[in-house]
Amino acid sequence: MPLSESDARLWAMLAHLSAIPGSFVLIGSVIAPLVIWQIQKERSAFVDYHGKEAVNFQITMAIAAAVSFLLMILVVGVFLLFIVGVVWLVFTIIAAVKANNGEYYRYPLTFRFIG
């Protein structure tokens, strides 16, 4: 059964915001958006789009965080990890707001693993 427009906006927003609680574990931020996308993608093209965007961005940020963590040996990783964290949080919130407003949002600086 297809989602109503308001439900689609809600699920799209949740696909983005669900990454925040999982961010305390390296791949935790990927799991919740992936689950939401997989469950709701057939019911709404809008949720399908935002779910893919959220999963792709979270995978990209997890890779960036892992590289930054490894670079902590060279001290520069501490600064990179902070920058990755700020970029991750800001873009996640922007995407959630856009989804809630019914707009399509494409994350910048993102590898498209899922097309």
N, C-alpha and C positions, 0 to 999 in steps of 0.2 A: 504494500500500500504506500503510495507516495506521501511524502511529508508536506505539510502546509508550509507556506513561505516563512512564517514566524518560527516554526519548528526547525526548518532547514537552517535559518540564520542562527538559531540557538545551538544546534549541533555543530555547525561550522565554527562558531566561536569556541565551543567546548573543545573541538579538535585542536585548536591553538593553545588555549589556556590549560588544558589537561597536562601539558608538558611541564608546567611549573612545579607541581608537587613531586614529579618524578626526577627532577633535576639534581637531586641529592645523590643519585646513582648515575654513573656514566651513561648507560643506555636506557635508564629509566625514563628519560624525557621522550624517548621514541615510542615506548610501549603503549602508553595511553592514547596518543594520537593515532597510532596504527590500529588499535582495537576499535576506536570510534569510527575511523575511516572504513574499516572492513565491515563493520556492522551496518553502517548507514549509507554506504556509497551507492547501493542499488536503488535506494529510495529517493535520492535527490542528486541531480547533477551539480548543484551548488555545493553540497556537502562533499561530494566526490572530488571536486576541484580543490576545495580548502583542505580536505584531508590529505590529499597528495602533497600539497604545498607544505603543510605542517610536518608531515613525515620526512619529506626531503630536507627541509630546513633543520629539523632536529638531528637527522643523521649527519648533516654537514657540520653542525655545531658540536656534536659529540666527537667527530674526527678532529675538529679544530681544538677542542679542549684536551683531547688525548695528546695531540702534537705539542700543545703548550705545556702540558704536564711533563712530557719527556724533555722538553727544552728547559725545564727548571734546573737541570744539571748545569746549564750555561747561564743561570740567573735570569736571562731574558724571558724565560717561560713564565715567571711570576707576573710580569707586566702583561704578557700576551694572554694569560689566563684571565686576568682582570678585564682586559679589553673584550675578550670573547664573551665573558659573562655579561657585560654591559650591553654589547651588541645583541646577544641572545635575548635578554629580557626586554629591551626596547622594541626590537622587531616582532617579538612574540605578542606583546601588548598591542602594537600597531595593527598587526594582522587580525587579532581578536576583535578590535574595535571596528575595523573595516568589514569583517564578516558579519558582525552584529548589525551593521548599517546596511547590509545587503549588497556590499560592493565586493568585487573580485580584487584580490591582492596577490601580487607576485613578490615573494621575498627576494631582495637583492643578495648577492654573494652566496648563492645556493647552487650546489650541484644537483642536477635533476636525475636522481637514481630511479625514480618511478615516473614514467611518462604519461 
